[in-house]
Amino acid sequence: MAGTDEGGPRCLVTGATGYIGGRLVPVLLDAGHRVRCLARTPAKLRDHPWAGSVEVVRGDVTDADSVRAAMRDVDVAYHLVHALGSGGDFEEIDRRAAQIFAEEAAAAGVRRLVHLGGLLPAHVPEHELSPHLRSRAEVGRILLESGVPTAVLRAAVVIGSGSASFEMLRYLTERLPLMVTPSWVRTAAQPVAVRDVLRYLAGCADLAADVHRVFDIGGPEVLTYREMMVRYAAVAGLPRRLILPVPMLTPRLSSLWIGLVTPVPAMIARPLAESLRHEVTCREHDIARYVPDPPGGLVPFDEAVRLALRRVRDAAVATRWSSVSVPGAPSDPLPTDPGWAGGSLYVDRREAPVNAPPEALWKIIEGIGGEHGWYSFALAWGLRGGLDRLAGGVGLRRGRRDAHRLRVGDTLDFWRVEEIEPGRLLRLRAEMRLPGAAWLELVVARGPDGGLVYRQRAVFHPHGLLGQAYWWGIAPMHALIFGGMARNIARAAERTTG
């Protein structure tokens, strides 16, 4: 086990590419801890401001060998991963990951485990819980049975810029002055500010060895979802919202409704909606005996919303719910070999001269998507996004984390940043529903005469006959969409210096 003579305790953080994990890492560093991150794709952490201050190891929580290597010389291990939205087998994936995590932590002599789960309703048998909450409860139980001192924190609605819960609340309230809502808007919950969640998680690193238990964590107020929407509107300066609950919206219909109105896709909205069927409030506040409340008390709901909105408006959102990879999205790097995987590889190449400085062209490339759009046939892009939502995909509504800057792992509408070389290359991997894998490259280059050139490459690797049919079915649109995109990006760069 690691000592403290080399520095503070060594903390292993799983889920560092996700919403909570990505925010916890700098908090632990500020507290003087050494941090190791376990990530399936280490490159996704490369552009975080704290990347140079942590050790990053490649691995997966369902792979015992990589978890074993990551646990070496670790004092405190944070279990912050879950398979939310990964399909019908997510409970089995979470169970296997928790068992491996628990066994390898015990074998490595880790002195503390910390897990963040979901707040459970009182007096509701576990078999009646939503699959999401049932799985969260099981994972906590597996870790508590590991033989390693464990702190399981359970929270309900987390309020912070970029959290799935906050985005759901924000878009429902902002987009619908009159809302016909599911009956669960009358259900009481105990929202908690993300900064309080992070403070509790970081404080657990210093718990004594005899602290081995579950803690309920929540903010200072108990509110129904309806009250949260009304108060969000007041803080955001919106007119008062009219809310009409109806009983016939099932969790599945609720998730489709949420997916239609908000950027949160149905596969993530459904477990969130199911978790709101029962009242989830804290039955104790014992955590304060070990991690004392700040002098001013816990962050009230209105202040948590105000802080989150300020970060959204200042484009200072550190991590987002969409940081986590979409289940089923291709994880392979861009194929460069035409014979990759022994199958067909279709490529659409476009090029346009640019009479502007390279930095002007790069500014347009890095600012693409979100509110800036895709520089060609907006109706077609919007239609593709709408079809993706209907198919259960993410659509275009995820937007961007930052209006001007990108980093590896960022979501960009229905793409994800796979690689970025500032000033030269942006490579995006598609996360829309497709019968294959797709990438889009945008490049600042020099032509044979030394002049500035914008180069664009769309790559598609079809899966089966349906994939072949898809590519050739949309081929007639390529000149309009991809050709127009190349011309308009070049023109946009020239206009900035005109």
C-alpha positions in Angstrom: 0.0 0.0 0.0 1.3 3.5 -0.8 2.6 5.6 1.9 2.3 9.4 2.2 6.0 10.2 2.3 6.0 10.7 -1.5 3.0 13.1 -1.3 -0.6 12.8 -0.4 -2.6 9.5 -0.6 -2.8 8.0 -4.1 -6.4 8.0 -5.3 -7.6 5.9 -8.2 -10.5 7.5 -10.1 -12.6 5.5 -12.5 -15.1 7.4 -14.6 -12.7 10.3 -15.1 -14.1 10.9 -18.6 -17.6 11.2 -17.1 -19.5 14.0 -15.5 -18.6 13.5 -11.8 -15.2 11.9 -12.2 -14.0 14.6 -14.5 -14.9 17.2 -11.9 -13.6 15.2 -8.9 -10.0 14.9 -10.2 -9.1 18.6 -9.8 -10.7 18.7 -6.4 -8.6 15.8 -5.2 -5.5 17.4 -6.7 -6.3 20.7 -4.9 -6.5 18.7 -1.6 -3.0 17.5 -2.1 -3.8 13.9 -3.2 -2.0 12.1 -6.0 -4.4 10.9 -8.7 -4.4 8.0 -11.1 -7.2 7.7 -13.7 -8.3 4.4 -15.3 -9.7 5.1 -18.8 -10.6 2.9 -21.7 -9.5 5.8 -24.0 -6.7 7.8 -22.3 -6.7 10.4 -25.1 -10.1 11.6 -23.9 -8.3 13.0 -20.8 -5.4 14.6 -22.7 -6.9 18.1 -23.1 -8.2 18.5 -19.5 -6.5 21.4 -17.7 -5.3 18.8 -15.0 -4.1 16.2 -17.5 -0.4 16.9 -16.8 -0.9 16.5 -13.0 -2.3 12.9 -13.0 -1.2 9.4 -14.0 -3.5 7.9 -16.6 -3.6 4.1 -17.2 -5.5 2.4 -20.0 -8.1 -0.2 -18.9 -11.7 -1.1 -18.4 -13.5 -1.8 -15.2 -14.8 -5.1 -16.6 -11.2 -6.3 -17.3 -9.7 -7.8 -14.1 -6.1 -7.5 -15.4 -6.3 -3.8 -16.1 -8.1 -3.1 -12.8 -5.5 -5.1 -10.9 -2.7 -3.0 -12.5 -4.5 0.2 -11.8 -5.0 -0.7 -8.1 -1.3 -1.1 -7.5 -0.1 1.2 -4.6 -3.5 2.9 -4.4 -4.8 4.2 -1.0 -8.3 5.3 -2.0 -10.3 3.9 -5.0 -13.3 5.8 -6.4 -16.0 3.7 -8.2 -17.8 6.3 -10.4 -18.7 4.2 -13.4 -22.0 2.8 -14.4 -23.6 1.3 -17.6 -26.6 3.7 -17.7 -28.2 3.5 -21.1 -26.0 0.7 -22.4 -28.9 -1.6 -23.1 -30.8 -4.4 -21.4 -27.7 -6.0 -19.9 -26.5 -2.9 -18.0 -27.3 -4.5 -14.6 -25.0 -7.5 -15.4 -22.3 -5.2 -16.7 -22.5 -3.1 -13.5 -22.5 -6.2 -11.3 -19.4 -7.7 -13.0 -17.5 -4.4 -12.9 -18.3 -4.0 -9.2 -17.2 -7.5 -8.3 -13.9 -7.1 -10.1 -13.4 -3.7 -8.5 -14.1 -5.1 -5.0 -11.9 -8.2 -5.4 -8.9 -6.3 -6.9 -9.1 -3.6 -4.3 -9.0 -6.1 -1.5 -6.1 -8.0 -3.0 -4.1 -4.8 -3.5 -4.5 -3.7 0.1 -6.5 -0.5 -0.8 -7.5 1.1 2.4 -10.8 2.8 1.3 -13.4 2.5 -1.4 -15.8 5.3 -2.3 -18.9 4.9 -4.5 -21.5 7.4 -5.6 -24.9 5.7 -6.1 -28.6 6.7 -6.2 -30.7 7.7 -3.3 -33.3 5.0 -2.5 -36.9 5.5 -1.5 -38.0 4.4 1.9 -40.2 1.3 2.5 -40.0 0.2 -1.2 -38.8 -3.4 -1.7 -35.7 -3.7 -3.9 -37.6 -5.7 -6.5 -40.0 -2.9 -7.0 -37.3 -0.3 -7.7 -36.5 0.9 -11.2 -33.7 -1.2 -12.9 -31.4 1.8 -12.6 -31.9 2.2 -8.8 -31.9 -1.5 -8.2 -28.5 -1.8 -10.0 -27.1 1.1 -8.0 -28.2 -0.6 -4.7 -26.6 -3.9 -5.8 -23.3 -2.2 -6.7 -23.1 -0.5 -3.4 -23.8 -3.8 -1.6 -21.0 -5.6 -3.5 -18.5 -2.9 -2.6 -19.6 -3.0 1.1 -19.0 -6.7 1.1 -15.5 -6.4 -0.3 -13.7 -6.5 3.1 -12.3 -3.0 2.3 -13.6 0.0 4.4 -16.2 1.5 2.0 -18.3 4.7 1.9 -21.3 4.5 -0.4 -22.8 8.0 -1.0 -26.4 8.1 -2.3 -27.7 11.2 -4.1 -30.9 12.0 -5.9 -31.1 14.9 -8.4 -27.6 16.5 -8.9 -27.8 20.2 -9.9 -24.8 21.4 -11.8 -23.9 22.8 -15.2 -23.8 19.9 -17.6 -25.4 17.2 -15.4 -28.1 15.1 -17.1 -30.6 16.0 -14.3 -29.9 19.7 -14.7 -30.1 19.6 -18.5 -33.4 17.8 -18.3 -34.8 20.3 -15.9 -33.4 23.2 -17.8 -34.7 22.3 -21.2 -38.1 21.2 -20.0 -38.6 24.5 -18.2 -37.1 26.8 -20.9 -38.8 25.3 -23.9 -42.3 24.7 -22.6 -44.2 27.6 -21.1 -47.2 25.2 -20.9 -46.3 21.7 -19.9 -48.4 18.5 -20.0 -46.2 16.5 -17.7 -46.0 13.0 -16.2 -47.5 12.5 -12.8 -44.0 12.1 -11.3 -43.6 15.9 -11.3 -45.5 15.7 -8.0 -42.9 13.3 -6.5 -40.7 14.8 -3.8 -36.9 14.6 -4.1 -33.9 16.2 -2.4 -31.7 17.9 -5.0 -28.1 18.5 -4.2 -25.6 20.9 -5.7 -22.7 19.2 -7.6 -20.2 21.2 -5.5 -21.5 19.6 -2.3 -21.4 16.2 -4.0 -17.7 16.7 -4.9 -16.9 18.0 -1.4 -18.3 14.9 0.2 -16.6 12.6 -2.3 -13.2 14.2 -1.7 -13.7 14.3 2.0 -14.3 10.5 2.1 -10.6 10.0 1.2 -9.7 10.9 4.7 -12.3 8.8 6.6 -11.1 6.6 9.4 -10.8 2.9 8.8 -13.8 2.1 11.0 -16.2 4.1 8.8 -17.9 1.5 6.7 -21.4 2.3 5.6 -23.9 4.0 3.4 -24.5 7.8 3.6 -27.5 9.7 2.2 -26.5 13.0 0.7 -28.8 15.8 -0.3 -29.2 19.6 -0.3 -31.0 21.6 2.3 -34.5 21.4 0.7 -37.0 18.8 -0.3 -38.9 19.8 -3.5 -41.2 18.2 -6.0 -40.0 18.2 -9.6 -42.8 20.7 -10.3 -41.5 23.0 -7.6 -38.0 22.7 -9.1 -39.3 23.7 -12.6 -41.2 26.7 -11.1 -38.2 27.8 -9.1 -35.8 27.3 -12.1 -38.0 29.5 -14.2 -37.9 32.2 -11.5 -34.1 32.1 -11.2 -33.6 32.1 -15.0 -35.9 35.1 -15.3 -38.6 33.2 -17.3 -42.4 33.8 -17.1 -44.2 31.5 -14.7 -44.7 28.1 -16.2 -48.1 26.4 -16.3 -47.7 22.7 -15.5 -50.5 20.1 -16.0 -49.6 16.6 -14.7 -51.3 13.7 -16.4 -51.3 10.1 -15.1 -51.1 8.2 -18.3 -47.5 8.9 -19.2 -45.6 5.7 -18.4 -41.8 5.9 -17.8 -41.3 4.8 -21.4 -43.6 7.5 -22.8 -42.0 10.0 -20.4 -38.6 9.2 -21.7 -39.7 9.6 -25.3 -41.3 12.9 -24.3 -38.1 14.1 -22.5 -36.1 12.9 -25.6 -38.2 15.0 -27.9 -38.0 18.2 -25.8 -34.5 18.0 -24.3 -31.0 17.0 -25.5 -31.0 14.0 -23.1 -31.7 10.9 -25.3 -34.4 8.5 -24.3 -32.0 5.8 -23.3 -30.7 8.0 -20.5 -34.0 9.8 -19.8 -35.8 6.6 -19.1 -33.9 5.5 -16.0 -33.9 9.1 -14.8 -37.7 9.2 -15.2 -38.2 5.7 -13.6 -36.1 6.8 -10.6 -38.6 9.7 -10.0 -41.6 7.4 -9.5 -40.9 7.2 -5.8 -40.1 9.9 -3.2 -36.3 10.0 -2.7 -35.3 12.0 0.3 -32.5 11.7 2.8 -33.2 9.7 6.0 -30.1 10.9 7.7 -27.3 13.5 7.4 -24.6 11.5 9.2 -22.0 12.5 6.6 -21.7 15.8 8.3 -20.1 14.1 11.3 -17.2 13.1 9.1 -17.2 15.8 6.3 -18.6 18.9 8.0 -21.0 21.2 6.3 -19.3 24.5 5.1 -19.7 27.6 7.4 -22.5 28.9 5.2 -24.3 25.6 5.0 -25.2 23.4 2.0 -25.9 25.1 -1.3 -29.6 25.9 -1.6 -31.5 24.9 -4.8 -31.9 28.4 -6.2 -28.2 29.1 -5.6 -27.2 25.8 -7.3 -29.3 26.7 -10.3 -27.8 30.2 -10.4 -24.3 28.9 -10.3 -25.0 26.3 -13.0 -26.6 28.9 -15.3 -23.7 31.2 -14.8 -21.3 28.5 -16.0 -23.5 27.7 -19.0 -23.7 31.3 -20.0 -20.0 31.9 -19.5 -19.2 28.7 -21.5 -17.3 27.4 -18.4 -18.9 23.9 -18.2 -16.0 21.6 -17.2 -17.8 18.3 -17.9 -21.2 17.2 -19.2 -23.4 14.2 -18.9 -22.6 13.5 -22.6 -18.9 13.1 -21.8 -19.7 9.4 -21.4 -19.5 7.5 -24.6 -22.7 6.5 -26.3 -23.3 2.7 -26.0 -22.6 1.0 -29.3 -20.6 3.9 -30.8 -17.4 2.7 -32.6 -14.3 2.9 -30.5 -11.9 2.2 -33.3 -9.6 5.0 -34.5 -10.1 6.4 -38.0 -9.3 3.7 -40.5 -6.5 4.8 -42.9 -6.0 1.6 -44.8 -8.5 1.2 -47.6 -8.7 -2.5 -46.9 -9.3 -2.0 -43.2 -11.1 -4.9 -41.5 -11.2 -6.6 -44.9 -14.3 -4.8 -46.0 -15.5 -1.8 -48.0 -14.4 1.7 -47.0 -16.2 4.6 -48.6 -14.5 8.1 -48.7 -15.8 11.4 -49.7 -13.0 14.0 -50.2 -13.5 17.7 -50.7 -11.0 20.6 -50.9 -11.3 24.4 -51.2 -8.7 27.1 -51.5 -8.8 29.7 -48.7 -7.6 33.3 -49.1 -7.2 33.9 -45.3 -4.6 33.2 -42.6 -4.4 29.7 -41.2 -5.6 30.8 -37.8 -8.8 32.2 -39.4 -9.6 28.9 -41.0 -8.9 27.0 -37.8 -11.2 29.3 -35.8 -14.0 28.3 -38.1 -13.2 24.6 -37.9 -12.9 24.5 -34.1 -16.1 26.5 -33.8 -18.2 24.2 -36.0 -21.5 22.7 -34.8 -23.7 23.7 -31.9 -25.1 27.2 -32.5 -22.7 27.8 -35.4 -24.2 24.9 -37.4 -22.5 22.8 -40.1 -22.2 25.4 -42.9 -24.4 23.5 -45.4 -28.0 22.7 -46.0 -29.2 23.2 -42.4 -32.6 21.6 -43.2 -30.8 18.3 -44.1 -28.7 18.3 -41.0 -31.8 19.1 -38.9 -33.7 16.3 -40.5 -30.9 13.8 -39.9 -30.8 14.9 -36.3 -34.6 14.4 -36.0 -34.5 11.0 -37.5 -31.7 10.0 -35.1 -33.8 11.1 -32.1 -36.7 9.0 -33.4 -34.4 6.0 -33.7 -33.4 6.5 -30.0 -30.1 8.3 -30.9 -28.6 11.5 -29.5 -29.6 13.8 -32.3 -28.2 17.3 -32.8 -29.3 18.8 -29.4 -26.2 17.9 -27.4 -24.5 20.9 -28.9 -21.1 21.8 -27.5 -19.4 22.0 -24.1 -17.7 25.3 -25.1 -18.7 27.6 -28.0 -15.1 28.2 -29.2 -12.8 25.5 -27.9 -12.8 21.7 -28.3 -10.9 18.9 -26.6 -10.6 15.2 -27.3 -13.7 13.4 -26.0 -16.0 16.4 -26.3 -19.4 15.8 -27.8 -20.4 17.9 -30.8 -24.0 17.4 -31.7 -24.2 13.8 -32.9 -20.4 13.6 -33.3 -17.6 13.1 -30.7 -14.1 14.6 -31.0 -11.7 11.7 -31.6 -8.6 13.7 -32.3 -7.6 17.4 -32.4 -4.3 18.9 -33.4 -4.7 22.6 -32.7 -4.3 24.7 -35.9 -4.3 21.6 -38.2 -6.7 18.7 -37.7 -10.2 18.0 -36.2 -11.4 14.4 -36.5 -15.0 13.6 -35.5 -16.5 10.1 -34.9 -20.2 9.7 -35.6 -22.5 8.8 -32.7 -25.8 8.9 -34.6 -27.6 5.7 -35.4 -25.9 4.3 -38.5 -25.5 0.9 -40.2 -21.8 1.3 -39.9 -19.1 3.5 -38.5 -18.4 7.0 -39.8 -15.8 9.8 -39.3 -15.4 13.3 -40.5 -12.0 15.0 -40.8 -11.5 18.8 -41.2 -7.9 19.9 -42.0 -5.9 23.1 -42.4 -3.3 22.3 -45.1 -1.1 23.8 -47.8 -1.6 23.1 -51.5 1.2 22.4 -54.1 1.6 26.1 -54.7 2.0 26.8 -51.0 -1.5 28.4 -50.7 -3.8 27.7 -47.8 -6.3 24.8 -48.5 -9.2 23.5 -46.5 -9.4 19.7 -46.8 -12.4 17.6 -45.7 -12.8 13.8 -45.6 -15.9 11.8 -44.7 -15.2 8.1 -44.1 -17.8 5.4 -43.8 -17.3 1.7 -43.0 -20.6 -0.1 -43.7 -22.0 -2.9 -41.7 -23.5 -5.5 -44.0 -25.9 -4.9 -46.9 -27.9 -2.3 -45.0 -24.7 -0.2 -44.6 -23.9 -0.5 -48.3 -27.5 0.6 -49.2 -27.3 3.5 -46.7 -24.1 4.9 -48.3 -25.3 4.7 -51.9 -28.8 5.9 -50.9 -27.4 9.2 -49.6 -24.6 9.5 -52.2 -26.6 11.9 -54.4 -26.7 14.3 -51.4 -23.0 14.4 -50.9 -22.2 17.2 -53.3 -24.9 19.4 -51.7 -24.0 18.6 -48.1 -20.2 17.9 -48.1 -19.4 20.0 -51.1 -21.4 23.0 -49.8 -19.8 22.5 -46.4 -16.3 22.8 -47.8 -17.1 25.9 -49.8 -18.9 27.6 -47.0 -16.2 26.9 -44.4 -13.6 28.4 -46.8 -15.8 31.5 -47.4 -16.5 31.9 -43.7 -12.8 32.0 -42.9 -12.3 34.6 -45.7 -15.1 36.8 -44.3 -13.4 37.0 -40.9 -10.4 38.7 -42.5 -12.3 40.6 -45.2 
